[in-house]
Amino acid sequence: MKAARLVSEIVILSARSVPITAANLAERLEVTERTVYRDLGDLSRMGVPVVTEAGPGGGISLLGTWTSPLSGMTRDELDSVLVGGAAAADLGFARELATAREKILSETESVFSSNVLVDGPDWFMTHERLEALSVIVTALRSHRGLQFRYAARTGSRLRTAIPLGLVVKAGRWYLIAQPPGGRPRTYRVSRMTAIALRYVAVSRPVEFHLGDYWSRSQVEFDRTVRSTTVRLRVPSHSLDDLRRAVPGRVTEEAIEAGSITADDYVIDLPMEPVDVAVSQLITVPGVEVISPGELRLALHERARQAAACNGP
């Protein structure tokens, strides 16, 4: 599991007085050098002062006299710190997180611990029912398969899969898992019922990386739902409004590929069906739909209705 690997890397680096090469570290952890460098980036973002030096005598080390406050912490306490407060609570590790915080604070002073609060879910979001999470965590830790009933648009079906990882986005949990002989897929945890462990042991694909998969899947999903290409004329001062109304990498790519006429941008933007596109574009000041005509008329009608309801 990635969390356990990150902890191992901290322990290895903390115990060394000289740098270790990426190849040596990868060999000790039984992963690729590419995975090691990804982990180093994650550790840096977590505040661990990792230093890499090229050339003879170089390698990976920790900056200065920094030491890890991990001694005396259990696996659950370490995992709760690595996944963060909101996720730890959903996973049933709220008590372990509180204990881990006390152990860490006993070793170091932190202004942020009392002055910064991270609240992950969206505003006013209803808390999901997540009975399946504890079974999924057990499967990931014990390298077991899963069988569960999944409620999709086409109905509820019994599925069997190898769990590859969990993702929490804005308070919503997703399981990334691979059906036997298939490709990794994304499952909404709140739609999973009758979940149980399967098989004695399973192994995840060596080349699979959870972060890479999630980044690709978000872009692929965005492209899938945007079934209509819309040509827009947008004032340059309204580009940020367009980004807020229609967020995502697809929008950024369309803006970068657009042409500039006077102070306006002409953009070919893939968008969702007409009803959704109208609700998004109505919030962008000065936007003009050049095509398709159906969307242009629908936007005009929505604006006319709003003006009629809010006239003097």
Phi and psi restraints in degrees (value plus and minus 20) as a CYANA .aco file:
   2 LYS   PHI     -80.2   -40.2
   2 LYS   PSI     -62.5   -22.5
   3 ALA   PHI     -77.1   -37.1
   3 ALA   PSI     -65.3   -25.3
   4 ALA   PHI     -84.3   -44.3
   4 ALA   PSI     -57.0   -17.0
   5 ARG   PHI     -86.0   -46.0
   5 ARG   PSI     -61.3   -21.3
   6 LEU   PHI     -81.0   -41.0
   6 LEU   PSI     -62.0   -22.0
   7 VAL   PHI     -82.4   -42.4
   7 VAL   PSI     -62.9   -22.9
   8 SER   PHI     -79.5   -39.5
   8 SER   PSI     -61.3   -21.3
   9 GLU   PHI     -84.9   -44.9
   9 GLU   PSI     -59.4   -19.4
  10 ILE   PHI     -82.7   -42.7
  10 ILE   PSI     -65.4   -25.4
  11 VAL   PHI     -82.3   -42.3
  11 VAL   PSI     -64.7   -24.7
  12 ILE   PHI     -82.8   -42.8
  12 ILE   PSI     -66.3   -26.3
  13 LEU   PHI     -88.0   -48.0
  13 LEU   PSI     -56.4   -16.4
  14 SER   PHI     -86.4   -46.4
  14 SER   PSI     -51.1   -11.1
  15 ALA   PHI    -103.7   -63.7
  15 ALA   PSI     -27.5    12.5
  16 ARG   PHI    -121.5   -81.5
  16 ARG   PSI     121.7   161.7
  17 SER   PHI    -116.9   -76.9
  17 SER   PSI     -31.2     8.8
  18 VAL   PHI    -147.8  -107.8
  18 VAL   PSI     135.7   175.7
  19 PRO   PHI     -82.6   -42.6
  19 PRO   PSI     135.3   175.3
  20 ILE   PHI    -137.5   -97.5
  20 ILE   PSI     120.7   160.7
  21 THR   PHI     -94.3   -54.3
  21 THR   PSI     136.0   176.0
  22 ALA   PHI     -81.9   -41.9
  22 ALA   PSI     -57.2   -17.2
  23 ALA   PHI     -84.2   -44.2
  23 ALA   PSI     -62.7   -22.7
  24 ASN   PHI     -86.0   -46.0
  24 ASN   PSI     -63.0   -23.0
  25 LEU   PHI     -84.8   -44.8
  25 LEU   PSI     -60.6   -20.6
  26 ALA   PHI     -83.2   -43.2
  26 ALA   PSI     -59.6   -19.6
  27 GLU   PHI     -85.2   -45.2
  27 GLU   PSI     -61.4   -21.4
  28 ARG   PHI     -86.4   -46.4
  28 ARG   PSI     -53.3   -13.3
  29 LEU   PHI    -113.8   -73.8
  29 LEU   PSI     -25.2    14.8
  30 GLU   PHI      40.6    80.6
  30 GLU   PSI      25.4    65.4
  31 VAL   PHI    -153.1  -113.1
  31 VAL   PSI     159.2   199.2
  32 THR   PHI    -106.7   -66.7
  32 THR   PSI     141.1   181.1
  33 GLU   PHI     -82.6   -42.6
  33 GLU   PSI     -53.8   -13.8
  34 ARG   PHI     -80.3   -40.3
  34 ARG   PSI     -61.5   -21.5
  35 THR   PHI     -84.0   -44.0
  35 THR   PSI     -59.8   -19.8
  36 VAL   PHI     -79.9   -39.9
  36 VAL   PSI     -65.3   -25.3
  37 TYR   PHI     -87.8   -47.8
  37 TYR   PSI     -54.1   -14.1
  38 ARG   PHI     -83.1   -43.1
  38 ARG   PSI     -63.7   -23.7
  39 ASP   PHI     -82.3   -42.3
  39 ASP   PSI     -58.9   -18.9
  40 LEU   PHI     -82.3   -42.3
  40 LEU   PSI     -58.3   -18.3
  41 GLY   PHI     -83.5   -43.5
  41 GLY   PSI     -61.6   -21.6
  42 ASP   PHI     -83.8   -43.8
  42 ASP   PSI     -61.8   -21.8
  43 LEU   PHI     -84.1   -44.1
  43 LEU   PSI     -60.1   -20.1
  44 SER   PHI     -81.8   -41.8
  44 SER   PSI     -62.4   -22.4
  45 ARG   PHI     -86.6   -46.6
  45 ARG   PSI     -43.7    -3.7
  46 MET   PHI    -103.5   -63.5
  46 MET   PSI     -25.3    14.7
  47 GLY   PHI      80.2   120.2
  47 GLY   PSI     -16.8    23.2
  48 VAL   PHI    -100.0   -60.0
  48 VAL   PSI     100.8   140.8
  49 PRO   PHI     -97.1   -57.1
  49 PRO   PSI      56.5    96.5
  50 VAL   PHI    -102.3   -62.3
  50 VAL   PSI     115.6   155.6
  51 VAL   PHI    -142.4  -102.4
  51 VAL   PSI     113.6   153.6
  52 THR   PHI    -140.0  -100.0
  52 THR   PSI     113.2   153.2
  53 GLU   PHI    -146.6  -106.6
  53 GLU   PSI     111.7   151.7
  54 ALA   PHI    -107.0   -67.0
  54 ALA   PSI     146.6   186.6
  55 GLY   PHI      69.7   109.7
  55 GLY   PSI     155.9   195.9
  56 PRO   PHI     -78.2   -38.2
  56 PRO   PSI     114.2   154.2
  57 GLY   PHI      61.6   101.6
  57 GLY   PSI     -24.5    15.5
  58 GLY   PHI    -104.9   -64.9
  58 GLY   PSI    -191.2  -151.2
  59 GLY   PHI     127.7   167.7
  59 GLY   PSI    -174.6  -134.6
  60 ILE   PHI    -131.9   -91.9
  60 ILE   PSI     114.2   154.2
  61 SER   PHI    -172.7  -132.7
  61 SER   PSI     156.0   196.0
  62 LEU   PHI    -122.0   -82.0
  62 LEU   PSI     124.1   164.1
  63 LEU   PHI     -90.1   -50.1
  63 LEU   PSI     113.3   153.3
  64 GLY   PHI      35.5    75.5
  64 GLY   PSI    -154.1  -114.1
  65 THR   PHI    -121.6   -81.6
  65 THR   PSI      -1.8    38.2
  66 TRP   PHI     -80.9   -40.9
  66 TRP   PSI     114.3   154.3
  67 THR   PHI    -146.7  -106.7
  67 THR   PSI     134.3   174.3
  68 SER   PHI    -103.7   -63.7
  68 SER   PSI     115.9   155.9
  69 PRO   PHI    -109.7   -69.7
  69 PRO   PSI       6.7    46.7
  70 LEU   PHI    -105.1   -65.1
  70 LEU   PSI     -32.1     7.9
  71 SER   PHI     -83.5   -43.5
  71 SER   PSI     119.4   159.4
  72 GLY   PHI      62.5   102.5
  72 GLY   PSI     -13.5    26.5
  73 MET   PHI    -120.3   -80.3
  73 MET   PSI     120.4   160.4
  74 THR   PHI     -99.1   -59.1
  74 THR   PSI     149.3   189.3
  75 ARG   PHI     -80.7   -40.7
  75 ARG   PSI     -63.3   -23.3
  76 ASP   PHI     -85.0   -45.0
  76 ASP   PSI     -56.6   -16.6
  77 GLU   PHI     -86.6   -46.6
  77 GLU   PSI     -63.3   -23.3
  78 LEU   PHI     -82.4   -42.4
  78 LEU   PSI     -65.6   -25.6
  79 ASP   PHI     -82.4   -42.4
  79 ASP   PSI     -59.2   -19.2
  80 SER   PHI     -83.9   -43.9
  80 SER   PSI     -56.5   -16.5
  81 VAL   PHI     -89.3   -49.3
  81 VAL   PSI     -62.2   -22.2
  82 LEU   PHI     -89.0   -49.0
  82 LEU   PSI     -54.1   -14.1
  83 VAL   PHI    -107.2   -67.2
  83 VAL   PSI     -37.3     2.7
  84 GLY   PHI      74.9   114.9
  84 GLY   PSI     144.1   184.1
  85 GLY   PHI     -80.1   -40.1
  85 GLY   PSI     -74.4   -34.4
  86 ALA   PHI     -81.8   -41.8
  86 ALA   PSI     -64.4   -24.4
  87 ALA   PHI     -86.9   -46.9
  87 ALA   PSI     -59.3   -19.3
  88 ALA   PHI     -81.6   -41.6
  88 ALA   PSI     -58.7   -18.7
  89 ALA   PHI     -83.5   -43.5
  89 ALA   PSI     -65.0   -25.0
  90 ASP   PHI     -83.0   -43.0
  90 ASP   PSI     -54.0   -14.0
  91 LEU   PHI    -101.9   -61.9
  91 LEU   PSI     -22.0    18.0
  92 GLY   PHI      65.7   105.7
  92 GLY   PSI      -0.1    39.9
  93 PHE   PHI    -131.0   -91.0
  93 PHE   PSI       5.6    45.6
  94 ALA   PHI     -81.0   -41.0
  94 ALA   PSI     -63.9   -23.9
  95 ARG   PHI     -85.8   -45.8
  95 ARG   PSI     -61.9   -21.9
  96 GLU   PHI     -83.8   -43.8
  96 GLU   PSI     -57.0   -17.0
  97 LEU   PHI     -84.8   -44.8
  97 LEU   PSI     -63.1   -23.1
  98 ALA   PHI     -81.7   -41.7
  98 ALA   PSI     -62.3   -22.3
  99 THR   PHI     -85.1   -45.1
  99 THR   PSI     -62.9   -22.9
 100 ALA   PHI     -82.1   -42.1
 100 ALA   PSI     -62.0   -22.0
 101 ARG   PHI     -79.5   -39.5
 101 ARG   PSI     -63.0   -23.0
 102 GLU   PHI     -83.7   -43.7
 102 GLU   PSI     -60.2   -20.2
 103 LYS   PHI     -85.4   -45.4
 103 LYS   PSI     -61.3   -21.3
 104 ILE   PHI     -87.1   -47.1
 104 ILE   PSI     -65.1   -25.1
 105 LEU   PHI     -86.5   -46.5
 105 LEU   PSI     -44.2    -4.2
 106 SER   PHI     -91.4   -51.4
 106 SER   PSI     -37.8     2.2
 107 GLU   PHI    -122.5   -82.5
 107 GLU   PSI     -35.9     4.1
 108 THR   PHI    -172.6  -132.6
 108 THR   PSI     138.6   178.6
 109 GLU   PHI    -116.0   -76.0
 109 GLU   PSI     117.6   157.6
 110 SER   PHI    -161.1  -121.1
 110 SER   PSI      98.0   138.0
 111 VAL   PHI     -91.9   -51.9
 111 VAL   PSI     -58.4   -18.4
 112 PHE   PHI     -84.6   -44.6
 112 PHE   PSI     -48.3    -8.3
 113 SER   PHI     -78.8   -38.8
 113 SER   PSI     -49.3    -9.3
 114 SER   PHI    -128.6   -88.6
 114 SER   PSI     -33.0     7.0
 115 ASN   PHI    -130.3   -90.3
 115 ASN   PSI     -27.0    13.0
 116 VAL   PHI    -147.6  -107.6
 116 VAL   PSI     107.1   147.1
 117 LEU   PHI    -140.4  -100.4
 117 LEU   PSI     106.7   146.7
 118 VAL   PHI    -120.5   -80.5
 118 VAL   PSI      98.3   138.3
 119 ASP   PHI    -136.6   -96.6
 119 ASP   PSI      81.6   121.6
 120 GLY   PHI     -91.6   -51.6
 120 GLY   PSI     -68.2   -28.2
 121 PRO   PHI     -86.3   -46.3
 121 PRO   PSI     139.7   179.7
 122 ASP   PHI     -82.9   -42.9
 122 ASP   PSI     142.9   182.9
 123 TRP   PHI     -78.8   -38.8
 123 TRP   PSI     113.6   153.6
 124 PHE   PHI      38.6    78.6
 124 PHE   PSI       2.4    42.4
 125 MET   PHI     -94.4   -54.4
 125 MET   PSI     114.6   154.6
 126 THR   PHI     -90.6   -50.6
 126 THR   PSI     113.8   153.8
 127 HIS   PHI     -88.6   -48.6
 127 HIS   PSI     112.8   152.8
 128 GLU   PHI    -100.8   -60.8
 128 GLU   PSI     133.4   173.4
 129 ARG   PHI    -102.9   -62.9
 129 ARG   PSI     100.8   140.8
 130 LEU   PHI    -147.9  -107.9
 130 LEU   PSI      28.9    68.9
 131 GLU   PHI     -81.8   -41.8
 131 GLU   PSI     -45.5    -5.5
 132 ALA   PHI     -97.2   -57.2
 132 ALA   PSI     -37.4     2.6
 133 LEU   PHI     -79.4   -39.4
 133 LEU   PSI     -64.7   -24.7
 134 SER   PHI     -82.1   -42.1
 134 SER   PSI     -57.5   -17.5
 135 VAL   PHI     -87.8   -47.8
 135 VAL   PSI     -60.2   -20.2
 136 ILE   PHI     -82.8   -42.8
 136 ILE   PSI     -63.5   -23.5
 137 VAL   PHI     -80.8   -40.8
 137 VAL   PSI     -63.0   -23.0
 138 THR   PHI     -80.9   -40.9
 138 THR   PSI     -61.7   -21.7
 139 ALA   PHI     -84.0   -44.0
 139 ALA   PSI     -62.2   -22.2
 140 LEU   PHI     -85.6   -45.6
 140 LEU   PSI     -60.4   -20.4
 141 ARG   PHI     -93.4   -53.4
 141 ARG   PSI     -54.0   -14.0
 142 SER   PHI    -118.8   -78.8
 142 SER   PSI     -16.2    23.8
 143 HIS   PHI      36.8    76.8
 143 HIS   PSI      28.4    68.4
 144 ARG   PHI    -128.9   -88.9
 144 ARG   PSI     139.3   179.3
 145 GLY   PHI    -104.2   -64.2
 145 GLY   PSI     153.3   193.3
 146 LEU   PHI    -151.7  -111.7
 146 LEU   PSI     126.2   166.2
 147 GLN   PHI    -146.2  -106.2
 147 GLN   PSI     114.9   154.9
 148 PHE   PHI    -176.4  -136.4
 148 PHE   PSI     141.7   181.7
 149 ARG   PHI    -119.1   -79.1
 149 ARG   PSI     109.1   149.1
 150 TYR   PHI    -139.8   -99.8
 150 TYR   PSI     107.3   147.3
 151 ALA   PHI    -111.8   -71.8
 151 ALA   PSI      88.3   128.3
 152 ALA   PHI    -135.3   -95.3
 152 ALA   PSI    -199.6  -159.6
 153 ARG   PHI     -83.4   -43.4
 153 ARG   PSI     -49.7    -9.7
 154 THR   PHI    -106.1   -66.1
 154 THR   PSI     -18.7    21.3
 155 GLY   PHI      99.9   139.9
 155 GLY   PSI     157.8   197.8
 156 SER   PHI    -112.1   -72.1
 156 SER   PSI     111.5   151.5
 157 ARG   PHI    -154.9  -114.9
 157 ARG   PSI     130.7   170.7
 158 LEU   PHI    -103.3   -63.3
 158 LEU   PSI     109.8   149.8
 159 ARG   PHI    -150.0  -110.0
 159 ARG   PSI     131.0   171.0
 160 THR   PHI    -145.5  -105.5
 160 THR   PSI     115.2   155.2
 161 ALA   PHI    -177.2  -137.2
 161 ALA   PSI     139.3   179.3
 162 ILE   PHI    -114.0   -74.0
 162 ILE   PSI      97.2   137.2
 163 PRO   PHI     -89.7   -49.7
 163 PRO   PSI     112.5   152.5
 164 LEU   PHI    -131.6   -91.6
 164 LEU   PSI     -42.2    -2.2
 165 GLY   PHI     147.5   187.5
 165 GLY   PSI     145.9   185.9
 166 LEU   PHI    -136.5   -96.5
 166 LEU   PSI     123.1   163.1
 167 VAL   PHI    -148.7  -108.7
 167 VAL   PSI     112.8   152.8
 168 VAL   PHI    -134.3   -94.3
 168 VAL   PSI     102.7   142.7
 169 LYS   PHI    -147.6  -107.6
 169 LYS   PSI      97.0   137.0
 170 ALA   PHI      32.2    72.2
 170 ALA   PSI      21.0    61.0
 171 GLY   PHI      63.5   103.5
 171 GLY   PSI     -22.2    17.8
 172 ARG   PHI    -125.9   -85.9
 172 ARG   PSI     113.4   153.4
 173 TRP   PHI    -119.4   -79.4
 173 TRP   PSI     120.6   160.6
 174 TYR   PHI    -151.9  -111.9
 174 TYR   PSI     116.9   156.9
 175 LEU   PHI    -119.9   -79.9
 175 LEU   PSI     108.8   148.8
 176 ILE   PHI    -118.4   -78.4
 176 ILE   PSI     100.2   140.2
 177 ALA   PHI    -164.7  -124.7
 177 ALA   PSI     137.8   177.8
 178 GLN   PHI    -139.1   -99.1
 178 GLN   PSI      97.1   137.1
 179 PRO   PHI     -84.8   -44.8
 179 PRO   PSI     131.6   171.6
 180 PRO   PHI     -74.5   -34.5
 180 PRO   PSI     103.7   143.7
 181 GLY   PHI      56.0    96.0
 181 GLY   PSI     -18.2    21.8
 182 GLY   PHI    -128.8   -88.8
 182 GLY   PSI    -185.3  -145.3
 183 ARG   PHI    -126.1   -86.1
 183 ARG   PSI     137.1   177.1
 184 PRO   PHI     -76.0   -36.0
 184 PRO   PSI     121.3   161.3
 185 ARG   PHI    -154.4  -114.4
 185 ARG   PSI     143.9   183.9
 186 THR   PHI    -128.7   -88.7
 186 THR   PSI     111.0   151.0
 187 TYR   PHI    -144.0  -104.0
 187 TYR   PSI     111.9   151.9
 188 ARG   PHI     -94.1   -54.1
 188 ARG   PSI     101.4   141.4
 189 VAL   PHI     -82.0   -42.0
 189 VAL   PSI     -55.9   -15.9
 190 SER   PHI     -86.3   -46.3
 190 SER   PSI     -33.6     6.4
 191 ARG   PHI    -117.1   -77.1
 191 ARG   PSI     -15.8    24.2
 192 MET   PHI    -117.9   -77.9
 192 MET   PSI     110.4   150.4
 193 THR   PHI    -154.8  -114.8
 193 THR   PSI     150.8   190.8
 194 ALA   PHI      28.8    68.8
 194 ALA   PSI      25.5    65.5
 195 ILE   PHI    -108.1   -68.1
 195 ILE   PSI     120.0   160.0
 196 ALA   PHI    -170.4  -130.4
 196 ALA   PSI     135.2   175.2
 197 LEU   PHI     -93.5   -53.5
 197 LEU   PSI     125.6   165.6
 198 ARG   PHI    -154.6  -114.6
 198 ARG   PSI     131.9   171.9
 199 TYR   PHI      48.6    88.6
 199 TYR   PSI     136.1   176.1
 200 VAL   PHI     -97.4   -57.4
 200 VAL   PSI     -64.7   -24.7
 201 ALA   PHI    -176.1  -136.1
 201 ALA   PSI     123.8   163.8
 202 VAL   PHI    -153.7  -113.7
 202 VAL   PSI     139.7   179.7
 203 SER   PHI    -146.0  -106.0
 203 SER   PSI     118.8   158.8
 204 ARG   PHI    -101.4   -61.4
 204 ARG   PSI     134.6   174.6
 205 PRO   PHI     -78.7   -38.7
 205 PRO   PSI     116.1   156.1
 206 VAL   PHI     -81.0   -41.0
 206 VAL   PSI     -56.5   -16.5
 207 GLU   PHI    -103.1   -63.1
 207 GLU   PSI     -24.3    15.7
 208 PHE   PHI     -95.1   -55.1
 208 PHE   PSI     113.3   153.3
 209 HIS   PHI    -151.1  -111.1
 209 HIS   PSI     101.0   141.0
 210 LEU   PHI     -79.9   -39.9
 210 LEU   PSI     -64.8   -24.8
 211 GLY   PHI     -82.9   -42.9
 211 GLY   PSI     -63.4   -23.4
 212 ASP   PHI     -83.4   -43.4
 212 ASP   PSI     -64.2   -24.2
 213 TYR   PHI     -80.5   -40.5
 213 TYR   PSI     -65.8   -25.8
 214 TRP   PHI     -84.9   -44.9
 214 TRP   PSI     -60.9   -20.9
 215 SER   PHI     -81.2   -41.2
 215 SER   PSI     -65.7   -25.7
 216 ARG   PHI     -84.6   -44.6
 216 ARG   PSI     -61.9   -21.9
 217 SER   PHI     -86.8   -46.8
 217 SER   PSI     -53.6   -13.6
 218 GLN   PHI     -85.0   -45.0
 218 GLN   PSI     -64.2   -24.2
 219 VAL   PHI     -86.0   -46.0
 219 VAL   PSI     -63.2   -23.2
 220 GLU   PHI     -82.7   -42.7
 220 GLU   PSI     -61.5   -21.5
 221 PHE   PHI     -83.8   -43.8
 221 PHE   PSI     -62.9   -22.9
 222 ASP   PHI     -80.3   -40.3
 222 ASP   PSI     -63.2   -23.2
 223 ARG   PHI     -87.6   -47.6
 223 ARG   PSI     -55.2   -15.2
 224 THR   PHI     -84.7   -44.7
 224 THR   PSI     -63.1   -23.1
 225 VAL   PHI     -98.7   -58.7
 225 VAL   PSI     -35.7     4.3
 226 ARG   PHI    -111.9   -71.9
 226 ARG   PSI      66.3   106.3
 227 SER   PHI    -111.0   -71.0
 227 SER   PSI     -28.0    12.0
 228 THR   PHI    -144.4  -104.4
 228 THR   PSI     110.4   150.4
 229 THR   PHI    -111.8   -71.8
 229 THR   PSI     103.7   143.7
 230 VAL   PHI    -133.9   -93.9
 230 VAL   PSI     109.7   149.7
 231 ARG   PHI    -113.6   -73.6
 231 ARG   PSI     103.7   143.7
 232 LEU   PHI    -141.7  -101.7
 232 LEU   PSI     129.9   169.9
 233 ARG   PHI    -133.6   -93.6
 233 ARG   PSI      97.5   137.5
 234 VAL   PHI    -145.5  -105.5
 234 VAL   PSI     106.9   146.9
 235 PRO   PHI     -78.8   -38.8
 235 PRO   PSI     122.9   162.9
 236 SER   PHI     -78.9   -38.9
 236 SER   PSI     -51.7   -11.7
 237 HIS   PHI     -94.8   -54.8
 237 HIS   PSI     -26.9    13.1
 238 SER   PHI    -125.2   -85.2
 238 SER   PSI     -14.3    25.7
 239 LEU   PHI     -82.8   -42.8
 239 LEU   PSI     -58.4   -18.4
 240 ASP   PHI     -85.9   -45.9
 240 ASP   PSI     -53.9   -13.9
 241 ASP   PHI     -85.7   -45.7
 241 ASP   PSI     -57.9   -17.9
 242 LEU   PHI     -85.5   -45.5
 242 LEU   PSI     -60.6   -20.6
 243 ARG   PHI     -83.4   -43.4
 243 ARG   PSI     -58.2   -18.2
 244 ARG   PHI     -90.6   -50.6
 244 ARG   PSI     -57.7   -17.7
 245 ALA   PHI     -93.7   -53.7
 245 ALA   PSI     -57.0   -17.0
 246 VAL   PHI    -149.9  -109.9
 246 VAL   PSI      56.4    96.4
 247 PRO   PHI     -94.3   -54.3
 247 PRO   PSI     140.9   180.9
 248 GLY   PHI     108.2   148.2
 248 GLY   PSI     143.6   183.6
 249 ARG   PHI     -84.9   -44.9
 249 ARG   PSI     -53.0   -13.0
 250 VAL   PHI     -80.1   -40.1
 250 VAL   PSI     -61.4   -21.4
 251 THR   PHI     -84.7   -44.7
 251 THR   PSI     -63.3   -23.3
 252 GLU   PHI     -80.5   -40.5
 252 GLU   PSI     -62.6   -22.6
 253 GLU   PHI     -83.7   -43.7
 253 GLU   PSI     -58.4   -18.4
 254 ALA   PHI     -86.5   -46.5
 254 ALA   PSI     -60.0   -20.0
 255 ILE   PHI     -84.9   -44.9
 255 ILE   PSI     -63.7   -23.7
 256 GLU   PHI     -83.8   -43.8
 256 GLU   PSI     -52.6   -12.6
 257 ALA   PHI    -107.7   -67.7
 257 ALA   PSI     -25.3    14.7
 258 GLY   PHI     -92.5   -52.5
 258 GLY   PSI     147.8   187.8
 259 SER   PHI    -130.6   -90.6
 259 SER   PSI     133.1   173.1
 260 ILE   PHI    -127.7   -87.7
 260 ILE   PSI     107.7   147.7
 261 THR   PHI    -146.3  -106.3
 261 THR   PSI      96.6   136.6
 262 ALA   PHI      37.4    77.4
 262 ALA   PSI    -138.6   -98.6
 263 ASP   PHI    -128.9   -88.9
 263 ASP   PSI      -0.3    39.7
 264 ASP   PHI    -136.9   -96.9
 264 ASP   PSI     134.9   174.9
 265 TYR   PHI    -128.6   -88.6
 265 TYR   PSI     114.1   154.1
 266 VAL   PHI    -124.5   -84.5
 266 VAL   PSI      99.5   139.5
 267 ILE   PHI    -148.5  -108.5
 267 ILE   PSI     114.5   154.5
 268 ASP   PHI    -117.4   -77.4
 268 ASP   PSI      82.7   122.7
 269 LEU   PHI    -133.8   -93.8
 269 LEU   PSI      97.2   137.2
 270 PRO   PHI     -84.1   -44.1
 270 PRO   PSI     110.6   150.6
 271 MET   PHI    -156.5  -116.5
 271 MET   PSI     147.5   187.5
 272 GLU   PHI     -94.2   -54.2
 272 GLU   PSI     155.0   195.0
 273 PRO   PHI     -73.8   -33.8
 273 PRO   PSI     148.7   188.7
 274 VAL   PHI     -72.8   -32.8
 274 VAL   PSI     -68.9   -28.9
 275 ASP   PHI     -77.9   -37.9
 275 ASP   PSI     -63.3   -23.3
 276 VAL   PHI     -89.6   -49.6
 276 VAL   PSI     -64.1   -24.1
 277 ALA   PHI     -80.0   -40.0
 277 ALA   PSI     -60.7   -20.7
 278 VAL   PHI     -82.1   -42.1
 278 VAL   PSI     -66.0   -26.0
 279 SER   PHI     -83.6   -43.6
 279 SER   PSI     -47.3    -7.3
 280 GLN   PHI    -101.2   -61.2
 280 GLN   PSI     -67.7   -27.7
 281 LEU   PHI     -93.0   -53.0
 281 LEU   PSI     -44.4    -4.4
 282 ILE   PHI     -83.0   -43.0
 282 ILE   PSI     -38.6     1.4
 283 THR   PHI    -112.8   -72.8
 283 THR   PSI     -21.3    18.7
 284 VAL   PHI    -120.5   -80.5
 284 VAL   PSI      91.4   131.4
 285 PRO   PHI     -81.6   -41.6
 285 PRO   PSI     112.6   152.6
 286 GLY   PHI      55.9    95.9
 286 GLY   PSI     -13.7    26.3
 287 VAL   PHI     -92.9   -52.9
 287 VAL   PSI     122.1   162.1
 288 GLU   PHI    -146.4  -106.4
 288 GLU   PSI     109.0   149.0
 289 VAL   PHI    -108.3   -68.3
 289 VAL   PSI      94.8   134.8
 290 ILE   PHI    -101.7   -61.7
 290 ILE   PSI     -62.1   -22.1
 291 SER   PHI    -178.7  -138.7
 291 SER   PSI     135.1   175.1
 292 PRO   PHI     -98.4   -58.4
 292 PRO   PSI     138.6   178.6
 293 GLY   PHI     -81.6   -41.6
 293 GLY   PSI     -55.0   -15.0
 294 GLU   PHI     -79.3   -39.3
 294 GLU   PSI     -63.6   -23.6
 295 LEU   PHI     -89.4   -49.4
 295 LEU   PSI     -58.9   -18.9
 296 ARG   PHI     -79.4   -39.4
 296 ARG   PSI     -66.1   -26.1
 297 LEU   PHI     -86.0   -46.0
 297 LEU   PSI     -60.0   -20.0
 298 ALA   PHI     -85.4   -45.4
 298 ALA   PSI     -58.9   -18.9
 299 LEU   PHI     -87.1   -47.1
 299 LEU   PSI     -60.6   -20.6
 300 HIS   PHI     -80.3   -40.3
 300 HIS   PSI     -64.2   -24.2
 301 GLU   PHI     -85.4   -45.4
 301 GLU   PSI     -61.3   -21.3
 302 ARG   PHI     -83.1   -43.1
 302 ARG   PSI     -62.4   -22.4
 303 ALA   PHI     -86.0   -46.0
 303 ALA   PSI     -58.7   -18.7
 304 ARG   PHI     -83.0   -43.0
 304 ARG   PSI     -63.3   -23.3
 305 GLN   PHI     -83.3   -43.3
 305 GLN   PSI     -61.1   -21.1
 306 ALA   PHI     -85.0   -45.0
 306 ALA   PSI     -60.4   -20.4
 307 ALA   PHI     -85.4   -45.4
 307 ALA   PSI     -60.1   -20.1
 308 ALA   PHI     -85.0   -45.0
 308 ALA   PSI     -56.2   -16.2
 309 CYS   PHI     -97.7   -57.7
 309 CYS   PSI     -39.3     0.7
 310 ASN   PHI    -144.1  -104.1
 310 ASN   PSI       3.8    43.8
 311 GLY   PHI     -95.4   -55.4
 311 GLY   PSI     151.5   191.5
